[in-house]
Amino acid sequence: MNSSQEQLIRDLQAQLEGFLKDGGGGAMAIVIAAGVLIFLLWLIPNIFYLLTLQRAINRCAPECRFMPGGTVWLMLIVCCCLNQIWQFFVVINVSLSLGREFRRRGIPCVDKPGFAVGLTMAILQVVASILFYIPYVGLFVGLPIYIASLVLWIIYWVKVANYSKQLA
């Protein structure tokens, strides 16, 4: 090693010691705060979304329900993409439950309310998640698909809320 490399190593060691001595400066606090903020930006809308789905299912007569209303909360389990898999079951069962309840009450409605937009949203979420693992493709293809799935998520949420209001 030459003297410039040795000097660079000494400088880096000094900076690292100063960083560790200060407890990481404010960098670690900023990273933690950003992580908490991102988590809350994901969690809060999802809580209201799941409340809407649960309310819609619970407004159906028990004999019309294809799933208990409380099971929608399983979508908060992010581990191993369980929430994305469970999303398919929720979309299918909510639409079947609403359709059966509308028929029971004699309210004119499509056969599976919200099914098409909900299923499309769930498929796009899975496709975008897979594409995010491919370098560059995830950014340029996966991101627009994910944005489309977010738009469909909002549309689905509004549709289910409107169907739920019809049953109130």
N, CA and C atoms as an extended XYZ file, in Angstrom:
504
Properties=species:S:1:pos:R:3:atomname:S:1:resname:S:1:resid:I:1 pbc="F F F"
N         0.840       -1.181        0.000 N   MET     1
C         0.000        0.000        0.000 CA  MET     1
C         0.879        1.236        0.000 C   MET     1
N         0.436        2.212       -0.763 N   ASN     2
C         1.201        3.446       -0.772 CA  ASN     2
C         0.646        4.388        0.303 C   ASN     2
N         1.303        5.497        0.484 N   SER     3
C         0.950        6.414        1.573 CA  SER     3
C        -0.428        7.045        1.378 C   SER     3
N        -0.859        7.278        0.143 N   SER     4
C        -2.180        7.876       -0.079 CA  SER     4
C        -3.288        6.894        0.290 C   SER     4
N        -3.086        5.605        0.030 N   GLN     5
C        -4.069        4.600        0.405 CA  GLN     5
C        -4.140        4.464        1.923 C   GLN     5
N        -2.964        4.496        2.570 N   GLU     6
C        -2.932        4.411        4.030 CA  GLU     6
C        -3.623        5.616        4.654 C   GLU     6
N        -3.423        6.786        4.081 N   GLN     7
C        -4.067        7.996        4.580 CA  GLN     7
C        -5.588        7.901        4.412 C   GLN     7
N        -6.034        7.379        3.283 N   LEU     8
C        -7.466        7.210        3.020 CA  LEU     8
C        -8.082        6.263        4.045 C   LEU     8
N        -7.405        5.173        4.336 N   ILE     9
C        -7.900        4.210        5.324 CA  ILE     9
C        -7.976        4.856        6.698 C   ILE     9
N        -6.943        5.627        7.087 N   ARG    10
C        -6.960        6.316        8.388 CA  ARG    10
C        -8.116        7.311        8.459 C   ARG    10
N        -8.343        8.032        7.358 N   ASP    11
C        -9.450        9.003        7.321 CA  ASP    11
C       -10.799        8.308        7.463 C   ASP    11
N       -10.961        7.196        6.761 N   LEU    12
C       -12.218        6.454        6.856 CA  LEU    12
C       -12.435        5.881        8.249 C   LEU    12
N       -11.363        5.394        8.852 N   GLN    13
C       -11.464        4.880       10.218 CA  GLN    13
C       -11.855        5.991       11.182 C   GLN    13
N       -11.284        7.154       11.027 N   ALA    14
C       -11.602        8.287       11.892 CA  ALA    14
C       -13.073        8.695       11.723 C   ALA    14
N       -13.535        8.720       10.469 N   GLN    15
C       -14.933        9.073       10.232 CA  GLN    15
C       -15.870        8.029       10.825 C   GLN    15
N       -15.525        6.745       10.695 N   LEU    16
C       -16.347        5.676       11.243 CA  LEU    16
C       -16.369        5.755       12.763 C   LEU    16
N       -15.240        6.003       13.382 N   GLU    17
C       -15.197        6.130       14.836 CA  GLU    17
C       -16.036        7.309       15.306 C   GLU    17
N       -15.975        8.419       14.584 N   GLY    18
C       -16.794        9.577       14.931 CA  GLY    18
C       -18.276        9.287       14.758 C   GLY    18
N       -18.618        8.564       13.701 N   PHE    19
C       -20.008        8.193       13.438 CA  PHE    19
C       -20.538        7.304       14.561 C   PHE    19
N       -19.739        6.300       14.947 N   LEU    20
C       -20.167        5.391       15.999 CA  LEU    20
C       -20.199        6.072       17.359 C   LEU    20
N       -19.270        6.981       17.598 N   LYS    21
C       -19.206        7.704       18.869 CA  LYS    21
C       -20.433        8.587       19.047 C   LYS    21
N       -20.896        9.196       17.958 N   ASP    22
C       -22.065       10.069       18.011 CA  ASP    22
C       -23.370        9.281       17.964 C   ASP    22
N       -23.290        7.947       17.958 N   GLY    23
C       -24.508        7.142       17.860 CA  GLY    23
C       -25.066        7.157       16.450 C   GLY    23
N       -24.245        7.345       15.478 N   GLY    24
C       -24.705        7.351       14.097 CA  GLY    24
C       -25.178        8.711       13.656 C   GLY    24
N       -24.869        9.736       14.448 N   GLY    25
C       -25.344       11.067       14.085 CA  GLY    25
C       -26.854       11.053       14.054 C   GLY    25
N       -27.421       11.737       13.111 N   GLY    26
C       -28.861       11.723       12.965 CA  GLY    26
C       -29.316       10.808       11.844 C   GLY    26
N       -28.344       10.158       11.194 N   ALA    27
C       -28.677        9.341       10.022 CA  ALA    27
C       -29.593        8.183       10.384 C   ALA    27
N       -29.294        7.493       11.468 N   MET    28
C       -30.114        6.349       11.846 CA  MET    28
C       -31.517        6.802       12.239 C   MET    28
N       -31.616        7.917       12.916 N   ALA    29
C       -32.927        8.438       13.300 CA  ALA    29
C       -33.749        8.801       12.064 C   ALA    29
N       -33.084        9.353       11.060 N   ILE    30
C       -33.781        9.719        9.824 CA  ILE    30
C       -34.265        8.461        9.101 C   ILE    30
N       -33.430        7.429        9.056 N   VAL    31
C       -33.811        6.179        8.397 CA  VAL    31
C       -34.991        5.540        9.122 C   VAL    31
N       -34.957        5.514       10.434 N   ILE    32
C       -36.049        4.933       11.216 CA  ILE    32
C       -37.326        5.747       11.032 C   ILE    32
N       -37.216        7.064       11.083 N   ALA    33
C       -38.395        7.915       10.904 CA  ALA    33
C       -38.998        7.730        9.514 C   ALA    33
N       -38.161        7.620        8.502 N   ALA    34
C       -38.658        7.400        7.140 CA  ALA    34
C       -39.359        6.053        7.038 C   ALA    34
N       -38.801        5.043        7.658 N   GLY    35
C       -39.425        3.721        7.652 CA  GLY    35
C       -40.776        3.720        8.339 C   GLY    35
N       -40.853        4.392        9.485 N   VAL    36
C       -42.127        4.492       10.210 CA  VAL    36
C       -43.148        5.260        9.379 C   VAL    36
N       -42.719        6.337        8.749 N   LEU    37
C       -43.628        7.134        7.916 CA  LEU    37
C       -44.169        6.313        6.745 C   LEU    37
N       -43.301        5.583        6.073 N   ILE    38
C       -43.723        4.744        4.946 CA  ILE    38
C       -44.694        3.672        5.429 C   ILE    38
N       -44.397        3.065        6.568 N   PHE    39
C       -45.285        2.040        7.123 CA  PHE    39
C       -46.664        2.622        7.434 C   PHE    39
N       -46.692        3.799        8.033 N   LEU    40
C       -47.979        4.431        8.362 CA  LEU    40
C       -48.748        4.838        7.110 C   LEU    40
N       -48.017        5.294        6.082 N   LEU    41
C       -48.675        5.637        4.821 CA  LEU    41
C       -49.284        4.410        4.150 C   LEU    41
N       -48.742        3.240        4.441 N   TRP    42
C       -49.320        1.994        3.939 CA  TRP    42
C       -50.441        1.519        4.856 C   TRP    42
N       -50.229        1.587        6.168 N   LEU    43
C       -51.154        0.997        7.133 CA  LEU    43
C       -52.480        1.745        7.249 C   LEU    43
N       -52.442        3.051        7.356 N   ILE    44
C       -53.663        3.823        7.625 CA  ILE    44
C       -54.705        3.655        6.520 C   ILE    44
N       -54.366        3.838        5.242 N   PRO    45
C       -55.391        3.606        4.224 CA  PRO    45
C       -55.875        2.152        4.197 C   PRO    45
N       -54.969        1.214        4.460 N   ASN    46
C       -55.363       -0.187        4.460 CA  ASN    46
C       -56.351       -0.505        5.578 C   ASN    46
N       -56.204        0.122        6.711 N   ILE    47
C       -57.164       -0.088        7.800 CA  ILE    47
C       -58.549        0.371        7.369 C   ILE    47
N       -58.651        1.543        6.772 N   PHE    48
C       -59.952        2.037        6.316 CA  PHE    48
C       -60.504        1.174        5.185 C   PHE    48
N       -59.641        0.709        4.306 N   TYR    49
C       -60.057       -0.180        3.216 CA  TYR    49
C       -60.634       -1.476        3.788 C   TYR    49
N       -59.920       -2.081        4.731 N   LEU    50
C       -60.375       -3.339        5.310 CA  LEU    50
C       -61.649       -3.150        6.134 C   LEU    50
N       -61.781       -2.016        6.787 N   LEU    51
C       -63.036       -1.716        7.494 CA  LEU    51
C       -64.208       -1.662        6.512 C   LEU    51
N       -63.978       -1.078        5.340 N   THR    52
C       -65.020       -1.005        4.314 CA  THR    52
C       -65.409       -2.398        3.848 C   THR    52
N       -64.419       -3.253        3.582 N   LEU    53
C       -64.707       -4.613        3.141 CA  LEU    53
C       -65.441       -5.399        4.226 C   LEU    53
N       -64.983       -5.265        5.467 N   GLN    54
C       -65.626       -5.977        6.569 CA  GLN    54
C       -67.074       -5.517        6.737 C   GLN    54
N       -67.292       -4.216        6.653 N   ARG    55
C       -68.640       -3.667        6.793 CA  ARG    55
C       -69.545       -4.191        5.674 C   ARG    55
N       -69.016       -4.254        4.454 N   ALA    56
C       -69.809       -4.745        3.323 CA  ALA    56
C       -70.213       -6.202        3.540 C   ALA    56
N       -69.293       -7.023        3.997 N   ILE    57
C       -69.614       -8.433        4.236 CA  ILE    57
C       -70.607       -8.561        5.391 C   ILE    57
N       -70.393       -7.808        6.450 N   ASN    58
C       -71.263       -7.906        7.624 CA  ASN    58
C       -72.674       -7.400        7.358 C   ASN    58
N       -72.850       -6.573        6.336 N   ARG    59
C       -74.191       -6.113        5.985 CA  ARG    59
C       -74.973       -7.161        5.199 C   ARG    59
N       -74.296       -8.193        4.779 N   CYS    60
C       -74.968       -9.310        4.113 CA  CYS    60
C       -75.509      -10.252        5.188 C   CYS    60
N       -76.635      -10.869        4.902 N   ALA    61
C       -77.199      -11.858        5.829 CA  ALA    61
C       -76.203      -13.005        5.982 C   ALA    61
N       -76.152      -13.619        7.160 N   PRO    62
C       -75.183      -14.711        7.378 CA  PRO    62
C       -75.256      -15.811        6.323 C   PRO    62
N       -76.445      -16.121        5.837 N   GLU    63
C       -76.558      -17.180        4.827 CA  GLU    63
C       -76.050      -16.745        3.459 C   GLU    63
N       -75.822      -15.450        3.276 N   CYS    64
C       -75.309      -14.931        1.998 CA  CYS    64
C       -73.799      -14.746        2.004 C   CYS    64
N       -73.198      -14.820        3.160 N   ARG    65
C       -71.752      -14.572        3.268 CA  ARG    65
C       -70.951      -15.787        2.820 C   ARG    65
N       -69.959      -15.521        2.002 N   PHE    66
C       -69.048      -16.572        1.574 CA  PHE    66
C       -67.803      -16.630        2.449 C   PHE    66
N       -67.651      -15.667        3.342 N   MET    67
C       -66.545      -15.640        4.291 CA  MET    67
C       -66.943      -14.742        5.457 C   MET    67
N       -66.436      -14.996        6.647 N   PRO    68
C       -66.708      -14.088        7.768 CA  PRO    68
C       -66.049      -12.731        7.519 C   PRO    68
N       -66.704      -11.668        7.951 N   GLY    69
C       -66.187      -10.321        7.710 CA  GLY    69
C       -64.808      -10.083        8.300 C   GLY    69
N       -64.525      -10.675        9.439 N   GLY    70
C       -63.250      -10.443       10.113 CA  GLY    70
C       -62.042      -11.024        9.402 C   GLY    70
N       -62.272      -11.951        8.483 N   THR    71
C       -61.134      -12.576        7.811 CA  THR    71
C       -60.445      -11.651        6.807 C   THR    71
N       -61.067      -10.529        6.473 N   VAL    72
C       -60.383       -9.590        5.573 CA  VAL    72
C       -59.112       -9.050        6.215 C   VAL    72
N       -59.042       -9.065        7.544 N   TRP    73
C       -57.874       -8.522        8.253 CA  TRP    73
C       -56.626       -9.359        8.041 C   TRP    73
N       -56.773      -10.554        7.494 N   LEU    74
C       -55.591      -11.361        7.174 CA  LEU    74
C       -54.734      -10.688        6.106 C   LEU    74
N       -55.309       -9.724        5.400 N   MET    75
C       -54.529       -9.009        4.377 CA  MET    75
C       -53.452       -8.120        4.987 C   MET    75
N       -53.477       -7.926        6.285 N   LEU    76
C       -52.408       -7.149        6.927 CA  LEU    76
C       -51.144       -7.985        7.135 C   LEU    76
N       -51.248       -9.295        6.903 N   ILE    77
C       -50.072      -10.158        7.028 CA  ILE    77
C       -49.289      -10.068        5.724 C   ILE    77
N       -48.184       -9.349        5.773 N   VAL    78
C       -47.400       -9.075        4.574 CA  VAL    78
C       -46.390      -10.192        4.311 C   VAL    78
N       -46.169      -11.046        5.270 N   CYS    79
C       -45.164      -12.103        5.174 CA  CYS    79
C       -45.415      -13.016        3.972 C   CYS    79
N       -44.384      -13.229        3.179 N   CYS    80
C       -44.409      -14.162        2.038 CA  CYS    80
C       -45.547      -13.863        1.067 C   CYS    80
N       -45.884      -12.607        0.918 N   CYS    81
C       -46.923      -12.178       -0.032 CA  CYS    81
C       -48.282      -12.784        0.280 C   CYS    81
N       -48.511      -13.192        1.521 N   LEU    82
C       -49.797      -13.767        1.897 CA  LEU    82
C       -50.935      -12.802        1.614 C   LEU    82
N       -50.690      -11.513        1.842 N   ASN    83
C       -51.745      -10.525        1.600 CA  ASN    83
C       -52.143      -10.463        0.132 C   ASN    83
N       -51.198      -10.651       -0.773 N   GLN    84
C       -51.527      -10.625       -2.194 CA  GLN    84
C       -52.303      -11.870       -2.604 C   GLN    84
N       -51.979      -13.000       -2.022 N   ILE    85
C       -52.724      -14.222       -2.298 CA  ILE    85
C       -54.126      -14.119       -1.700 C   ILE    85
N       -54.201      -13.646       -0.467 N   TRP    86
C       -55.487      -13.538        0.225 CA  TRP    86
C       -56.402      -12.519       -0.468 C   TRP    86
N       -55.815      -11.535       -1.125 N   GLN    87
C       -56.589      -10.522       -1.849 CA  GLN    87
C       -57.522      -11.184       -2.863 C   GLN    87
N       -57.063      -12.231       -3.537 N   PHE    88
C       -57.900      -12.932       -4.505 CA  PHE    88
C       -59.121      -13.548       -3.825 C   PHE    88
N       -58.903      -14.201       -2.685 N   PHE    89
C       -60.019      -14.813       -1.956 CA  PHE    89
C       -61.003      -13.749       -1.485 C   PHE    89
N       -60.474      -12.625       -1.025 N   VAL    90
C       -61.340      -11.550       -0.533 CA  VAL    90
C       -62.180      -10.983       -1.677 C   VAL    90
N       -61.559      -10.675       -2.795 N   VAL    91
C       -62.288      -10.104       -3.938 CA  VAL    91
C       -63.394      -11.057       -4.390 C   VAL    91
N       -63.053      -12.320       -4.533 N   ILE    92
C       -64.039      -13.306       -4.989 CA  ILE    92
C       -65.187      -13.429       -3.988 C   ILE    92
N       -64.852      -13.578       -2.711 N   ASN    93
C       -65.885      -13.806       -1.701 CA  ASN    93
C       -66.722      -12.571       -1.406 C   ASN    93
N       -66.124      -11.393       -1.479 N   VAL    94
C       -66.919      -10.167       -1.297 CA  VAL    94
C       -67.912      -10.026       -2.440 C   VAL    94
N       -67.454      -10.245       -3.666 N   SER    95
C       -68.363      -10.091       -4.809 CA  SER    95
C       -69.478      -11.139       -4.772 C   SER    95
N       -69.143      -12.374       -4.416 N   LEU    96
C       -70.182      -13.410       -4.320 CA  LEU    96
C       -71.177      -13.109       -3.202 C   LEU    96
N       -70.663      -12.643       -2.064 N   SER    97
C       -71.544      -12.309       -0.933 CA  SER    97
C       -72.471      -11.157       -1.285 C   SER    97
N       -71.910      -10.106       -1.884 N   LEU    98
C       -72.747       -8.959       -2.257 CA  LEU    98
C       -73.784       -9.355       -3.303 C   LEU    98
N       -73.369      -10.136       -4.298 N   GLY    99
C       -74.299      -10.573       -5.338 CA  GLY    99
C       -75.441      -11.386       -4.768 C   GLY    99
N       -75.122      -12.310       -3.877 N   ARG   100
C       -76.168      -13.141       -3.252 CA  ARG   100
C       -77.096      -12.293       -2.401 C   ARG   100
N       -76.533      -11.317       -1.669 N   GLU   101
C       -77.367      -10.458       -0.818 CA  GLU   101
C       -78.273       -9.565       -1.659 C   GLU   101
N       -77.761       -9.021       -2.742 N   PHE   102
C       -78.600       -8.202       -3.620 CA  PHE   102
C       -79.743       -9.028       -4.207 C   PHE   102
N       -79.444      -10.272       -4.610 N   ARG   103
C       -80.511      -11.130       -5.141 CA  ARG   103
C       -81.532      -11.464       -4.058 C   ARG   103
N       -81.060      -11.718       -2.846 N   ARG   104
C       -81.959      -12.045       -1.738 CA  ARG   104
C       -82.926      -10.903       -1.460 C   ARG   104
N       -82.417       -9.678       -1.553 N   ARG   105
C       -83.251       -8.498       -1.286 CA  ARG   105
C       -84.032       -8.037       -2.513 C   ARG   105
N       -83.761       -8.632       -3.652 N   GLY   106
C       -84.441       -8.235       -4.880 CA  GLY   106
C       -83.940       -6.920       -5.448 C   GLY   106
N       -82.706       -6.546       -5.114 N   ILE   107
C       -82.097       -5.315       -5.629 CA  ILE   107
C       -81.399       -5.649       -6.938 C   ILE   107
N       -81.734       -4.953       -8.024 N   PRO   108
C       -81.055       -5.252       -9.291 CA  PRO   108
C       -79.561       -4.908       -9.217 C   PRO   108
N       -78.768       -5.840       -9.668 N   CYS   109
C       -77.310       -5.647       -9.610 CA  CYS   109
C       -76.649       -6.656      -10.533 C   CYS   109
N       -75.377       -6.422      -10.850 N   VAL   110
C       -74.629       -7.387      -11.642 CA  VAL   110
C       -74.450       -8.657      -10.823 C   VAL   110
N       -74.083       -9.747      -11.490 N   ASP   111
C       -73.974      -11.037      -10.827 CA  ASP   111
C       -72.927      -11.030       -9.711 C   ASP   111
N       -71.749      -10.482       -9.982 N   LYS   112
C       -70.662      -10.427       -8.998 CA  LYS   112
C       -70.205       -8.978       -8.869 C   LYS   112
N       -70.836       -8.205       -7.991 N   PRO   113
C       -70.491       -6.778       -7.866 CA  PRO   113
C       -69.019       -6.552       -7.510 C   PRO   113
N       -68.343       -5.752       -8.314 N   GLY   114
C       -66.954       -5.379       -8.053 CA  GLY   114
C       -65.931       -6.424       -8.444 C   GLY   114
N       -66.374       -7.559       -8.949 N   PHE   115
C       -65.455       -8.663       -9.228 CA  PHE   115
C       -64.411       -8.315      -10.287 C   PHE   115
N       -64.840       -7.760      -11.405 N   ALA   116
C       -63.917       -7.514      -12.523 CA  ALA   116
C       -62.807       -6.543      -12.132 C   ALA   116
N       -63.187       -5.422      -11.540 N   VAL   117
C       -62.166       -4.430      -11.171 CA  VAL   117
C       -61.292       -4.957      -10.030 C   VAL   117
N       -61.888       -5.683       -9.087 N   GLY   118
C       -61.120       -6.232       -7.973 CA  GLY   118
C       -60.129       -7.288       -8.413 C   GLY   118
N       -60.561       -8.168       -9.305 N   LEU   119
C       -59.663       -9.207       -9.794 CA  LEU   119
C       -58.533       -8.609      -10.629 C   LEU   119
N       -58.858       -7.632      -11.457 N   THR   120
C       -57.825       -6.967      -12.261 CA  THR   120
C       -56.806       -6.291      -11.354 C   THR   120
N       -57.282       -5.630      -10.296 N   MET   121
C       -56.389       -4.989       -9.338 CA  MET   121
C       -55.456       -6.010       -8.700 C   MET   121
N       -56.002       -7.132       -8.252 N   ALA   122
C       -55.188       -8.151       -7.587 CA  ALA   122
C       -54.145       -8.734       -8.538 C   ALA   122
N       -54.536       -8.984       -9.770 N   ILE   123
C       -53.587       -9.525      -10.755 CA  ILE   123
C       -52.467       -8.528      -11.025 C   ILE   123
N       -52.823       -7.257      -11.212 N   LEU   124
C       -51.793       -6.244      -11.476 CA  LEU   124
C       -50.838       -6.085      -10.298 C   LEU   124
N       -51.346       -6.210       -9.065 N   GLN   125
C       -50.466       -6.114       -7.897 CA  GLN   125
C       -49.439       -7.243       -7.890 C   GLN   125
N       -49.877       -8.447       -8.225 N   VAL   126
C       -48.951       -9.582       -8.253 CA  VAL   126
C       -47.934       -9.410       -9.378 C   VAL   126
N       -48.399       -9.011      -10.560 N   VAL   127
C       -47.488       -8.815      -11.697 CA  VAL   127
C       -46.445       -7.744      -11.370 C   VAL   127
N       -46.899       -6.628      -10.801 N   ALA   128
C       -45.960       -5.556      -10.439 CA  ALA   128
C       -44.957       -6.034       -9.402 C   ALA   128
N       -45.408       -6.806       -8.423 N   SER   129
C       -44.493       -7.317       -7.392 CA  SER   129
C       -43.433       -8.217       -7.989 C   SER   129
N       -43.815       -9.054       -8.923 N   ILE   130
C       -42.846       -9.945       -9.575 CA  ILE   130
C       -41.853       -9.123      -10.400 C   ILE   130
N       -42.358       -8.143      -11.146 N   LEU   131
C       -41.487       -7.343      -12.002 CA  LEU   131
C       -40.493       -6.497      -11.208 C   LEU   131
N       -40.837       -6.130       -9.971 N   PHE   132
C       -39.929       -5.317       -9.164 CA  PHE   132
C       -38.635       -6.057       -8.837 C   PHE   132
N       -38.631       -7.378       -8.952 N   TYR   133
C       -37.417       -8.142       -8.680 CA  TYR   133
C       -36.462       -8.172       -9.866 C   TYR   133
N       -36.906       -7.707      -11.020 N   ILE   134
C       -36.056       -7.707      -12.211 CA  ILE   134
C       -35.459       -6.312      -12.379 C   ILE   134
N       -34.126       -6.202      -12.368 N   PRO   135
C       -33.512       -4.875      -12.482 CA  PRO   135
C       -33.994       -4.129      -13.736 C   PRO   135
N       -34.236       -2.866      -13.588 N   TYR   136
C       -34.681       -1.930      -14.630 CA  TYR   136
C       -36.114       -2.210      -15.100 C   TYR   136
N       -36.443       -3.468      -15.312 N   VAL   137
C       -37.806       -3.804      -15.740 CA  VAL   137
C       -38.787       -3.391      -14.638 C   VAL   137
N       -38.403       -3.647      -13.390 N   GLY   138
C       -39.257       -3.293      -12.270 CA  GLY   138
C       -39.560       -1.810      -12.224 C   GLY   138
N       -38.567       -1.005      -12.502 N   LEU   139
C       -38.751        0.437      -12.450 CA  LEU   139
C       -39.563        0.945      -13.631 C   LEU   139
N       -39.236        0.491      -14.815 N   PHE   140
C       -39.859        1.058      -16.011 CA  PHE   140
C       -41.151        0.363      -16.430 C   PHE   140
N       -41.334       -0.881      -16.028 N   VAL   141
C       -42.565       -1.601      -16.369 CA  VAL   141
C       -43.395       -1.853      -15.113 C   VAL   141
N       -42.722       -2.319      -14.066 N   GLY   142
C       -43.431       -2.649      -12.831 CA  GLY   142
C       -44.071       -1.454      -12.158 C   GLY   142
N       -43.381       -0.331      -12.160 N   LEU   143
C       -43.926        0.862      -11.498 CA  LEU   143
C       -45.215        1.359      -12.144 C   LEU   143
N       -45.279        1.492      -13.468 N   PRO   144
C       -46.557        1.896      -14.076 CA  PRO   144
C       -47.686        0.885      -13.821 C   PRO   144
N       -47.336       -0.397      -13.803 N   ILE   145
C       -48.355       -1.410      -13.517 CA  ILE   145
C       -48.820       -1.283      -12.069 C   ILE   145
N       -47.885       -1.021      -11.163 N   TYR   146
C       -48.257       -0.848       -9.761 CA  TYR   146
C       -49.141        0.393       -9.578 C   TYR   146
N       -48.825        1.465      -10.268 N   ILE   147
C       -49.655        2.677      -10.193 CA  ILE   147
C       -51.054        2.378      -10.720 C   ILE   147
N       -51.142        1.620      -11.803 N   ALA   148
C       -52.459        1.225      -12.332 CA  ALA   148
C       -53.213        0.392      -11.304 C   ALA   148
N       -52.512       -0.496      -10.603 N   SER   149
C       -53.180       -1.313       -9.587 CA  SER   149
C       -53.663       -0.452       -8.417 C   SER   149
N       -52.915        0.605       -8.082 N   LEU   150
C       -53.366        1.513       -7.020 CA  LEU   150
C       -54.635        2.260       -7.425 C   LEU   150
N       -54.695        2.678       -8.685 N   VAL   151
C       -55.901        3.347       -9.191 CA  VAL   151
C       -57.083        2.387       -9.129 C   VAL   151
N       -56.874        1.150       -9.553 N   LEU   152
C       -57.943        0.155       -9.495 CA  LEU   152
C       -58.323       -0.184       -8.058 C   LEU   152
N       -57.342       -0.167       -7.153 N   TRP   153
C       -57.617       -0.401       -5.730 CA  TRP   153
C       -58.587        0.648       -5.209 C   TRP   153
N       -58.360        1.910       -5.550 N   ILE   154
C       -59.244        2.994       -5.114 CA  ILE   154
C       -60.630        2.830       -5.742 C   ILE   154
N       -60.672        2.493       -7.025 N   ILE   155
C       -61.961        2.287       -7.699 CA  ILE   155
C       -62.725        1.138       -7.035 C   ILE   155
N       -62.026        0.037       -6.759 N   TYR   156
C       -62.660       -1.113       -6.110 CA  TYR   156
C       -63.181       -0.737       -4.730 C   TYR   156
N       -62.377       -0.010       -3.977 N   TRP   157
C       -62.751        0.426       -2.638 CA  TRP   157
C       -64.035        1.250       -2.695 C   TRP   157
N       -64.098        2.196       -3.617 N   VAL   158
C       -65.279        3.056       -3.767 CA  VAL   158
C       -66.497        2.233       -4.177 C   VAL   158
N       -66.304        1.297       -5.109 N   LYS   159
C       -67.412        0.441       -5.547 CA  LYS   159
C       -67.972       -0.367       -4.382 C   LYS   159
N       -67.107       -0.996       -3.621 N   VAL   160
C       -67.556       -1.816       -2.473 CA  VAL   160
C       -68.254       -0.928       -1.457 C   VAL   160
N       -67.723        0.268       -1.211 N   ALA   161
C       -68.360        1.193       -0.268 CA  ALA   161
C       -69.757        1.581       -0.758 C   ALA   161
N       -69.908        1.810       -2.049 N   ASN   162
C       -71.226        2.159       -2.599 CA  ASN   162
C       -72.184        0.976       -2.508 C   ASN   162
N       -71.720       -0.227       -2.809 N   TYR   163
C       -72.574       -1.404       -2.662 CA  TYR   163
C       -72.979       -1.584       -1.201 C   TYR   163
N       -72.045       -1.354       -0.305 N   SER   164
C       -72.328       -1.469        1.120 CA  SER   164
C       -73.391       -0.465        1.557 C   SER   164
N       -73.320        0.756        1.036 N   LYS   165
C       -74.330        1.773        1.364 CA  LYS   165
C       -75.707        1.349        0.876 C   LYS   165
N       -75.774        0.679       -0.262 N   GLN   166
C       -77.061        0.205       -0.775 CA  GLN   166
C       -77.680       -0.832        0.160 C   GLN   166
N       -76.836       -1.543        0.890 N   LEU   167
C       -77.333       -2.577        1.809 CA  LEU   167
C       -77.629       -2.034        3.200 C   LEU   167
N       -77.213       -0.821        3.472 N   ALA   168
C       -77.414       -0.250        4.819 CA  ALA   168
C       -78.882        0.010        5.109 C   ALA   168
